[in-house]
Amino acid sequence: MFDFFRKKPPPAPAKEAGPSVPPPLAGRNGHLGGIEAIRLDGTMYFFGFDFRSDLVLSPLIADPALMARFASRHMTQRDGAHDEAYWSQLVGHAVEGSELCSDEPARTFDSRALAATIASLGRVRREGTPEPGFGLPYHLRYLLGAAGGWEVPEEAGTEDADVWIGQVAGDEPVAGSTTLQEVAARLQAHLNALVEAAPGNWATLFTVLKS
């Protein structure tokens, strides 16, 4: 009859609905940034970006609501922290445009096309003849560098990769005693290093660039 007076256990904490929020990349918590997006194989992926530091802040997130939840916990704006509703609006804006790359086709990637590009680079490494029309998206290479914190090893080459790309395409001369095969090998080493330095699903989704 005295059970009524017994101390009741505290209620269990409410479980968060939906998938859990991933952690920021490399401890990049609390950065001031915005929301950007790319499209890969028909799927749009969102990510946080710190424009002042040129750093990607989050994994690639396909769920718009999860992206807003991530940003509300791990990102700020100039006027401070904001709730999910605020960030949801910015996620919506990222679907339509970009502060990093205004050209939508340059933000759209296809794994099969990238694999074909790497296969043609392999042919140049073997045969030493140019591949007319060869190219690798600058925006993708930039984002992989920003995701990896710009920690591409020196052995991967400190020269401008755009020069190597032009040489592989036959649009730029190869200087001195360097062979086109060596240029192609340097470019592939550079791509390998970019992917290896990129954390989380940035590396797994773009592993096609490695050889």
C-alpha positions in Angstrom: 0.0 0.0 0.0 3.0 2.3 0.3 4.3 1.7 -3.3 2.9 5.1 -4.2 5.6 6.8 -2.0 8.5 4.9 -3.6 10.9 7.0 -5.7 10.2 6.5 -9.3 13.1 5.9 -11.7 13.9 8.9 -14.0 12.4 8.6 -17.5 14.7 7.2 -20.1 16.2 9.8 -22.5 14.3 10.1 -25.7 15.9 8.4 -28.6 16.9 10.6 -31.6 14.7 9.9 -34.6 16.4 9.0 -37.8 20.1 8.3 -38.5 22.7 9.4 -36.0 24.6 12.6 -36.7 28.1 11.9 -38.0 31.1 13.6 -36.4 32.9 16.5 -38.1 36.0 15.7 -40.2 39.3 15.7 -38.3 37.8 17.4 -35.3 36.6 20.4 -37.3 33.9 21.2 -34.8 32.3 24.7 -34.4 33.7 26.1 -37.6 31.9 29.0 -39.2 30.7 27.8 -42.6 28.0 27.2 -45.1 26.4 24.3 -46.9 27.6 23.1 -50.3 26.5 20.2 -52.5 27.8 17.9 -55.3 26.0 15.3 -57.4 27.6 11.8 -57.8 26.0 9.1 -59.9 22.7 10.8 -59.7 22.7 11.3 -55.9 23.1 14.7 -54.4 25.4 14.9 -51.4 25.7 17.8 -49.0 28.7 18.9 -46.9 29.7 21.7 -44.7 32.5 24.1 -45.9 34.6 26.7 -44.1 35.2 29.4 -46.7 37.8 31.2 -44.7 40.0 28.2 -44.1 39.2 26.3 -47.4 38.3 23.2 -45.4 35.5 20.7 -45.8 33.8 20.2 -42.5 31.7 17.1 -42.8 31.4 13.8 -44.6 29.2 13.7 -47.7 25.6 13.5 -46.5 22.8 12.5 -48.8 20.0 13.1 -46.4 19.0 16.9 -46.4 17.5 16.7 -42.9 20.6 15.0 -41.5 22.8 17.6 -43.1 20.8 20.3 -41.3 21.0 18.4 -38.0 24.8 18.1 -38.5 25.2 21.8 -39.1 23.0 22.8 -36.1 25.4 20.8 -33.9 28.8 21.3 -35.4 28.7 24.5 -37.4 28.1 28.2 -36.9 27.3 31.4 -38.9 28.7 34.9 -38.3 25.9 35.6 -35.8 26.4 32.3 -33.9 24.7 28.9 -33.7 21.3 28.2 -35.3 18.7 25.5 -35.2 17.8 22.8 -37.8 15.1 24.9 -39.4 17.6 27.6 -40.2 20.1 25.2 -41.6 17.4 23.4 -43.6 16.9 26.6 -45.6 20.6 26.7 -46.4 20.6 23.1 -47.4 17.8 24.0 -49.9 19.8 26.9 -51.3 22.7 24.5 -51.9 20.5 22.4 -54.2 20.2 25.4 -56.5 23.6 27.1 -56.3 27.0 27.2 -54.8 29.4 29.8 -53.4 32.3 27.7 -54.4 31.4 26.7 -58.0 28.7 28.4 -59.9 28.8 26.0 -62.8 26.4 23.1 -62.0 28.0 20.6 -64.5 31.3 21.1 -62.8 29.6 20.0 -59.5 28.3 16.8 -61.1 30.4 13.6 -61.3 29.9 10.1 -62.8 31.9 7.2 -61.4 32.0 5.4 -64.8 33.4 8.5 -66.5 36.0 9.0 -63.8 37.0 5.4 -64.1 37.4 5.8 -67.9 39.6 8.8 -67.3 41.8 6.9 -65.0 42.0 4.0 -67.5 43.2 6.4 -70.2 45.8 7.9 -67.8 47.0 4.3 -67.3 47.4 3.9 -71.0 49.5 7.0 -71.2 51.7 5.7 -68.4 52.2 2.5 -70.4 52.5 3.8 -73.9 53.8 7.4 -73.5 51.5 9.0 -76.1 49.1 11.8 -75.4 45.4 11.4 -74.7 43.6 14.2 -76.6 40.8 15.7 -74.6 42.0 14.3 -71.3 40.8 16.1 -68.3 40.1 15.7 -64.6 37.5 18.0 -62.8 39.3 20.8 -61.0 36.4 21.2 -58.5 36.6 17.6 -57.5 40.4 17.7 -57.0 40.0 20.9 -55.0 37.3 19.4 -52.7 39.4 16.3 -52.1 42.3 18.5 -51.1 40.0 20.5 -48.8 38.6 17.4 -47.2 42.1 16.0 -46.5 43.3 19.3 -45.0 45.7 20.0 -47.9 48.0 17.3 -46.6 49.1 15.8 -49.9 52.6 14.3 -49.4 55.5 16.0 -51.1 56.4 12.8 -52.9 53.1 13.1 -54.8 54.5 16.2 -56.5 54.3 19.9 -55.6 53.9 21.1 -59.2 50.7 22.3 -60.6 48.6 19.2 -61.5 46.8 21.3 -64.2 50.1 21.4 -66.1 50.4 17.6 -65.9 46.8 17.3 -67.2 47.6 19.6 -70.1 50.7 17.5 -70.9 48.8 14.2 -70.8 46.2 15.8 -73.1 49.0 16.9 -75.5 48.1 20.6 -75.0 51.3 21.4 -73.1 54.9 20.5 -74.0 56.8 18.2 -71.7 60.0 20.0 -70.5 63.5 18.7 -70.6 64.3 15.0 -70.4 61.0 14.2 -68.6 58.9 11.7 -70.5 55.1 11.7 -70.8 55.1 8.4 -69.0 56.7 10.0 -66.0 54.3 12.9 -66.1 51.3 10.5 -66.2 52.8 8.5 -63.3 53.3 11.7 -61.2 49.7 12.7 -61.9 48.4 9.3 -60.8 50.5 9.5 -57.6 49.0 12.9 -56.9 45.5 11.5 -57.3 46.3 8.5 -55.2 47.5 10.8 -52.4 44.5 13.1 -52.6 42.1 10.1 -52.1 44.3 8.6 -49.4 44.4 11.9 -47.5 40.6 12.4 -47.7 38.7 11.1 -44.7 35.6 8.9 -44.4 33.3 8.6 -47.3 35.1 11.2 -49.3 37.8 8.6 -49.9 35.4 5.6 -50.4 33.1 7.4 -52.8 36.0 8.6 -55.0 38.3 5.6 -54.7 37.8 5.2 -58.5 40.5 7.9 -58.9 43.1 5.6 -57.5 45.2 3.2 -59.5 
